[in-house]
Each structure stands twice: as C-alpha cells, then as structure tokens.
C-alpha cells in the first residue's frame, strides 16, 4: 500500500524547526526547510521551500525556490524564486524569474537570466 501511494504522489522531504544542519544537502525530491542550515543545498531538478521559521546561511541551487524565512548567501534557481512578504534575503539571487511580495526584504544583487526553454517560449519559436 505504501508503494502505491508513494508512486502516485509527489515526494517532499522536510526538515523541521528544531533541526540544524551544518554541511551539504543534496537531493532528488522537493524539500521544505523550517530549521537552520549552514553550508550548501543542492536540488537542481527540484523545488526548495524555506519556511517562515527557517534561518539559512548557505549557497542554494534548485529548480524553484520559495522563501518565507531568512536566507543569507547565493541563490541560483533555474526557473523561479518567489520571495514572500515575511522573507529576508541577503546575498545574490540568480534566476529565470523572480516574484517579490510587498513587505519582503532583499539586500544584494538580483540577476534574471532566461533559460533556453524560457527563450523558446518567449520568442514564439516553433519546432520545424
């Protein structure tokens, strides 16, 4: 029964508010962090959600990043970074797209770069 549920639902790992990780986190599933991380988070094909109680001091690489808490470091998202009203970001953000809610704080550099997939959609390129 567990195997059937696991196959049909999208897997998301979670680090709770009392968890402190110092080092590197690599994964091949979505991750929600509500604790503390110092080091590196690498989820190149998946989504990282940083909860409202999270304090992250790390280099982050992910497909999508949604931030409710505090991040210090470099964020690289292949597709989108979503900075919510309760979020504080300090450092460099590089992404395909960014959304910032009123009340959010960003101190540092923000650079948006279209991925090749985004360029094809934006330019209306058709397959031959």
N, C-alpha and C positions, 0 to 999 in steps of 0.2 A: 504494500500500500504506500509506504513512504517513497519508493522509487517512482511510482506513477505520479504522485504529487510533485515530486522534485522535477520530473521531466516536463510537466505542463506549466509550472510556474517559474518565473524568472528569479534566480538566486540572488540574494543580497546578504552580504556579511555585515556584522555590526560590532562596533567597539563601544561599550557603554561608558557612562560618565566617570566611573571610578577607575577606568583602565588608562595606564600610562605606558606608551611605547617609545623606547629610545633605540633608533636604528632604522631599518628599511622594511617597508611593507610592499610586497608585490602580490598581485592577484589577477585572477581571470574571472572575476564576478564583480558586480556592483558592491560598493562599500559605503556604510554610514558610520561616521566617527562622531562621538559625543564626548570623548575624553581628551587626553593630551597625547600629542605625537611630536617627537623631536627627531629629525632625520630626513627621511625620504619616503614618499608614497608614489608608487608606480602602478597605474591601472590604465595602460594605453588604449585599451579597447572597451573600457567600462566607465560607469558613472561614479563619481565620488560626491557624497553629500556630507557636508560639515555641519553638525548640529549646533544649536544655539548655546550649548554649554562647552563646546569644543575650544581648545586652545592649541593651535597647530603652529609649530615652528619648523617648517620643512620645505623641501623642494617637492612640488607636486606635478605629476604628469598623468593626465586622464583624457578620456574622450569628452566628457562633460563634467563640470564642477559646479555644484550648488552650495553657496556659503550662507549659513545663518550665524555662525560664530566668529572666532578671531583667527586670522591667518597672517603669519609673518613668513615671507620667503618668496620663492619664484613659483608661479602657477602657469603651467602650459596645458591648454585644453585644445585638442584637435578641432572640436566643434564649438562648444559654448560654455561660457562662465556666467552664472546667474548669482548676483550679489544681492542678498535680501536686506530688508530695512534694518535688521538687528546686527548685520555683519560689519566687521572691521578687517580691512585688508591693508597690509603694509608690505610693499615689495614690487615685483614686476609681474604683470599679467600679460600673457601672450595667448591669443585665442582666435578662432574664426569669427565668433560673435560674442557680444557681451550685453547683459541686461543688468541695470543697477536700479534698485528701488530707492525711492525717496527715503532719506534717513541713513542710508548706508554710508560708510566711510572708506575711501580708497586713498592711500598715500603712496605714491610711487609712479611707476610707468605702466601705461596700458597700450598694448600694440595689438591691432587686429590684423590677421592675415587670412585671406581666403584660401581654403584648401582646394585642391584640383577638382574635387567633387562639387564644392560650392561655386567655383568659377564656371563650371559647365552649366549648372542650373541658372546662375545669374546671367550668363551670356546667351542663354537660349540655344546652346549648341545641340544639334541633332545628330544622332548616330547615322552613318551612311549605310 
